[in-house]
Amino acid sequence: MEHMGIVSLIPPIIAIVLAIIFRNVIVSLFTGLFVGIVILANGNPITATTSTIREYLFPQLTDSYNAAVIVLLCFIGGFVALVERSGGGAALAKRTAKWINTNTKTQLSAWFGGIIIFFSDMGTPLIVGPVFEKLFDKVKVSREKLAWILDSTSSPVAILIPFIGWGIYVMGIIKEEFARLNITASEFTTFVEAIPFQFYAILSVFIVPIVAITKMDFGAMAKAEKRIEQTGKIYWQQSNPLRKTDVDAETMPESHPMLIWLPLAVLFITLFSLLVSYGFPAKAVPGSDFRVALSTAYLFAAILLMVLMVLYKVKKMNEIFTIYLQGMQRMMQVILILVLAWALGSLLGEMGTAAYIVEQLEGNVPAYIVPAIIFLAAASMSFATGSSWGTFAIMLPLAIPMASGLEAPMLVSIGAVLSGGLFGDHCSPISDSTILASTGAGCDHIDHVKTQLPYALTNGFIALGSFIIAGFTGSNLTIVGSIVFMVVLFIVLSKRKNKQQGVENVA
């Protein structure tokens, strides 16, 4: 494996440190990217500048996959803007207030909504966030909590579904590696059987209702919850939300819940109708066809919403179209961040950052510990690069032969790659899914990273222990024990917290 050694760690470290210190993701990403290119250009800043534009930024914009994602984000941005300004969310909140009227119910409803929209890790935060943000504000639950719930039900849910983009992508890599090793098992069967070993993803989904019910907030999240509970302030004074909600609820025109549920119904019907025409669920739908179907679904949903806004006299047609275009424009910051993240990932691949990390973690180890080592390697790589998909592409071709050669449990090892990639992605401030969760919740990005990190680390440690146990046993029932342990842990912590508060109140 070729790499530049410890020097290859400089760009991601710079990007991560600057993102945390200066709270500006764009500047941190660009600085990390440029510093890395300066290193490759032997310190020549002019060559580095032209190379940054010609070899790293332009290719990201002309790549067919990236272009499709950018177009999809524009359609999503326009649709989200219409949802915000339609008044449907406020009308739905008003109609459902008597049911979704508590802290716990609101969090559980957002969690359930995120699970329902399983077909797109990008769509989940940008659909569910704007619908629930006013409900969260009303019951005094922080935007940081909403961002965490969105992040916990986007990629963690998507990676568990075999017939959408994530599953198709992973199965493609598995199939190629199995062919090289003359393994006859079906990649689809392998993916499905490896689902119980995706410890981190499953724990991320289950931790949300556990926290909502036990009210066991800790770390930066507890401070954010205390802020909105005691002061009613949605943001910290220094916060800079990625997506600012510029709609005044008091001036919102009278609307109807239909302006929320009917466009979403059309979105679902259009998406699955197109997928069926491609052979779904009997055939795996190519990623390009899936993105086209998703973009078409968002477009049709937006057109219907425009018509409904005219019929209910929410806005005039020219105003509605302006709102739609403004929604697209508001996604430019997110698109710029994604382009820089893609460019940085390309640079790190050229510098061999991932190869260097893997090489440092490789060695002669017992078979039962291989999944835990793979999990740590994938987590480190994903955190440094901000890309779970990139981690899958690099680690699966290493982990599958390693598991085969060392006679480690194959399904557990595959689950370790997927869990590690997701864990590092959740912790990294330069991750696109983390960025989109902040965007969907209208939350400051660094605030989201800080509040999510303690929960991610908790799940990460439980997942690590689970991989050690599963490495010994190879049993898919390990996940049951992991969930039970997490439930017991939070119940015990909750009782301790309540007991301490009771003592403080008496004092």
N, C-alpha and C positions, 0 to 999 in steps of 0.2 A: 504494500500500500504506500503510494507516494504522498508525501506531505512536507510542509515547511517547518515542522517541529513546533516548538512552543510559540513561535512567532505567529502561527496561524490562529492562535487564541486572542491576539490583540484586537482585531476588529469587533468580534462579538462582545468582548469585555468592555471596550469603549462604548459601544452602542447601549449595552445594558446599564452601565454605570451612569452615563450621561442622561439616559431616560429617567432614571430614578432621581438624580440630583437636580436636573433642570426642568423636569416634567414636560419635556417637549420631545415627542417621539420622532417627528420629522427631522429635527436637527440632529438628534442622536443617531438615527439610522444613517443619515447622509454622512455624518462625521465618521462613523465606523466604516462605512463603505469607502469613503475617500481615503482614509488613512491606510486601509488595506491595499487600495490600488496604488498609493504612493509607495508602499513597500514593494509591490510587484514592479513598479516603474523605477526602482533603484533610487528613490528619493527625488525624481524629477517631477515638480508640481505641474508643469505645462502638459507633459505627456500623460500624467495622471488625470488631469482635467478632461482632456480630449478623449481619453480611454473610458472615463466614467460615462460620458455621454454616448460615445459611439458603440462601445462594447458591452455596457451594462444596463443603461437606461433604455436606449432605443430597442434593443432586442426584447426587453420585457414587454414593451408596448406592441411589438409586431408579432410576438408569439401568439399562436392561434388560441391556446388555452387561456392565457392571460387576457387576451382581447375579449374572449367570451365572458370571462368573469367580470371584466370592467363594464361590458354592455349590460350584463345581468344586474350588477350593482346600480347602474343608472336606472333601469326599470324598477328595481326595488326602491330606490330613493324617491322616485316620482310617486310610486304607489303609497309609500309611507307618509309622504307629505300630504297627499290627498286624505289619507286616513286621519291624520292629525287635524286637518282643517275642515273635515266633513262634519264634525260634531257627533259622529256615530259613537266614538269612544266614550264621550261624556254622557250621551244618551244611554248607552249600555251600562255605564257605571251607575247612573241614576236608577235605572230599572233593576239592576242586580244588587244595589246597595244593601237591601234588606237581607240578602243572602250572603254576599261577600262583604261582611261588615266588621270583621275582626282581623287582627294582625295575622293570626294563623291561617284563616281561611283565604286571605288574599295571597299569601305566599304559596299555599298549596294550589290555588287556582292558576297562578302564573307557572308553577312547576308542571301542572297537568297540561296547560296550554303548550308549553315547550316540548313536552313529550309527543303531543298530537302532531305538531309540525315537525315530524322526524325526517322529512324528505330532504331537508337542506340545512346544513349547519350554518350557512350564511343567512338563510331565510328566517330561522328561528328567532334570533335576537332582534331583527329588524321588523318582524311582524308582531311578536309578543310584547316587546318592550313598549312601543308607543300605545298599545291597547291598555297595558296595565300601569303605566307610570302614574296616571292621575289617581288610580285606586290606591297605589302605594303611598302617594303623597297624602291622600285623605286619611288613611288609617295610621299615618306616621311610621311608615317603614322606609328605610333609606334607599336612595337610588343605588347605592353600592350593593345593597342586598339584592335588588332587582337584577343588577348586572351579574352578580354571582349566580343567581338562579338561571339566568339566560345562558351563561357560560357552562353551567352544569347540565343543561338540557339541550345543548347544540351538538358539539362534536362528540361528547360522551354517548349520546343517543345514536348519532349518525354512525359511529364506528361499530355499533352492535347490530346494524341492519345490513344484511348481505346483498340486497337488491338495489341499493342506491350507490351513488358515486364512490363513497369510501370503501364499501365492500367490494365493488367491482375492481377498484384500483388495487387493493390488497390481494385479491384473488389472482389478479394478473401476475403479480410478482411471485406469489406462491407457486403458481402453475409453472412458471419458467424455471424456478429452482428445483421443483420436483422432477421436471423433465431432465435436468442436468444430473440429478442424483438417481435417476431411474426409479423414482418412487411412484407407484401406480395409483395412489389415493387421489380422489377427486378434490380439486381445490375448493369447490363449493362445500363439500362435506367437511373438509378440513376446517374451513372458516367457521362453519356452524358449530362444529365440535369444540372449537377453540374459544367460543363466546363465553362459556363459564370461567375461563381463565383470564378474561379481560377484567382483572380485579379493579384496576383504577377507574375504568369507565363505569362499571356497575356501582362501585362505592360512591362515585361522584353523583350519580343519579339518585341513590338512596339517601345520601346525607342531607339533601334538601328538606324532605318531610320530617326527618328526625330532628333537625335544628329548628324547623318551624314549630313542631309540637312541643319540644322540650324547652324552647326559647333559650338554648345554650349558645349565645353569641360570645365570642372571645376575640382578643387581639384588637386590631384596627376596626373590625366590624362592630364590636361592642361599642367603641367610641362613636362610630357613625350612627348607630342606632340610638345612642344616648343623645347625640346632637339633635336629631330630628324629633325625638320624643320630648325633650325638655325645651327646645327653642323653636321647633317647627321649621328650622332652616333646612332646605333641600341639599345645599352644598356648603362646603367649607369656604371661608372667605377667599382663599387663594385658588380655589378649584376652577378649572377651565374645561367644561363639558365638551366632548367631541361633537355632540348633536344637541344644540340648544333648542328647547321647545319655546317657540316665539308666539304661542297662542295663549291669549288671555281667556280663561274659562268663563269669566263673567260676560265677555262680549261675544261669546260663541253663539251663533244663531241656533234656533230650535231645530232639532234633527231627530233621527230615528235610529234605533239599534240595527235596523236593516242595512244601514250604510256600513256596518261592520261585518255582520255575519253573511250577508248575501255575496258581496265581493269575494270573501274568503271561501265561500262554498264554490263559487265559479272558479276560483284559483285551483282548488283541489280537483274539481271535476275536469277542468281543462288539462291539468297536469297528468292525471291518471288515465284520461282518455287517450292522450298522445302517447303515453308510455305503453299502453295496451296495444296501440297501433304498431309500436316497435317490437312487439313480441312479449312484453312484460305480462305476467311474471315468469312465463315459461323460458324466456330467453333473457340473458343479461343485456341491459340497455347500455350502449356505449356512452361514455361520459359526455361527448360532444352532443349527442342526441338528447341526453338528459338536460343539459344546460339550455339547449334550444327550447325544449318543452317547458322548462321552468320559466324562461324569459317570456315565452308566449303566454303562459298562465298569468304572470304578473301583468302583462300588457292588457289581456282581456279583462282581468279584474279591475284594472285602472280605468278602462273605458266604461265598464258598467258603473263604477263608482262616480265617474264624471256625469253620466246620465242621471243617476240617482240624486246627485247634488243639485242638478238643474231642476228635476221634478219636485224635490222637496224645498226648492228655492233657498238653498244654503248659500250659493254663490252664482254669479253669472258665468256663462261659458268662457269668456275671455279671461276672467279672474281664475277660473278653475285651471285652465291651460297654463296660465302663468305660475300657479302654485305647483303644478306638475313639473315644469321646467326648473323652478327654484329647488324642488326636491332633488332633481338630478344634480344640480349644481352643488347642493350641500354635501353630496357624496364625494366631491372632488378631493377633499382632505383625506378621506378614508382611502380613495383610490391611490393618491400620492403615497400614502404610507405603505399600501400594499406593493406598489411598484418598487419602492425603495427596499422593502423587505425581500421581495423576489430577487432584486439585484444583489443585495447582501448575501442571500443564500447562494447565488451563482458564484460570487466571489469566494465564499467559504469553501465551496466545492472545488474551486480551482486551487485554493491554498491547501486543501486537504485537512481542514479543521476536524471534520468527523473522523477521518482515517486516523488522525493523530490521537484523538480521544479514545477510539476503539483500541488502538495499539497499546495505549497506556493501561487499559483495563484487561487486555488479553493475557493469558498465561495458562499454566498447567493447574487446573482446578478440578475438584471432584464433580462428577456428573450432576449430583443433586443440587449443587450450588450454581450451575450454569444459568438457569432462568433468572436468578437474582442478579447475577453479574450482567446479563443481557439487559435486564430492567434498568439497572443503574447506568449502563452505557447509553441506552436509548434516551433515558431521562436527561443525562448530561448533554447529549448531542442536541436534543430537541430544545432544551433551555437555551443553549448557546446560539442556535440558528433560528429559533422561533418557528420552526416548521416541523409539524408531526409527519406530514406526507413525505418530506425530504428524508426524515429519519427512517420511515418505513422503507423507502427505496434503498437506503444504504444498509440498514441493519438486518432486514429480512434475508438478503443474499449472504450475510455473514452468519446470522443466527441459525438458519436452517441447516447449512452444512456443519456448523459447530455442534448442534444438537445431534445430528446424525452420526458424526464422527466420534463424539464423546458418549454416545448412547444416553443422552439426556432426554427427558420427555419432550417430544416434538410439539405437541399442542400447547404445553405450558410455556415452552420457549417462544412460540409464535405469539401467545398472549402477552408474554413479557415485553416483546418489541412494541406491540400495539399499546400496552399500558404505559410503558416508559415514554413512548413518543407523545402520548396524550398528557402525561404528568408534567413533563418538561414544558410542553406547549402551554399548559394552564399556568405555570409559574412564570413564564417569560413575558416581559413587557413588550417584546417585539413580535409577539405572535399575532397573526391576522385574526384568529378566532377570538382572542382576548380583546383586540381592538374593536371588533364588531360587537362584542357584548357591551363594551363601554358605549359604543355608538347607539345601540338599540335602547339602552337604559337612559340615555342622555346624561351620562356620568363622566366625571373626570377619569381619564384612563389610568393615571398613576394611582388614584384613590381606589380604583377597582382592583388593580394589581396588589396593592397593599392589603386590602380587606380580604381578598380571595386566598392569598398565600397561606395563612395559617390553616385553612380548611384543606387546601391542596396538599400541604405537608402532612397533615393528619392522615388523609387518605393514602398518601404516598408511603408513609411508614407502615400502615396496615397492609398495603399491597406488597411491600417488600417482604414482610413477615409471611404473607400468604404464599409468595413465590418460593420461599425457602421450604415451607411445609409441603406445597404442591410438588416441589422438586423431589422430595422424599417419597411422597405417596402417589403422585400422578392422578389424584382423585379430583373429579370435577365438583365434588361436594365441598371442597375447601372454601368456595365462595360463600356457602351458607354460614360456615363458622366465622368468616370475615365480617359478614353483615351483622351477625349476632353480637360479635365482639364490639363493633362500632355502636350498635344500639345500646348495649350495656354501658360502654364508656361514656356516652353522652347522657344517659340517665343518671349515672353516678355523679358526673360533673355538674349536672343540673341540680341535683339534690344538695351537693356541697355549696353551690352558688346561692341557692335559696336559703340554706341554713346560715351562711355568712351574712346575707342581707338581713335575715331575721335578727341576728345578734346585733348588727349595726343599728337597726331600727329601734331595738330595745334600749341600746346604749344612748 
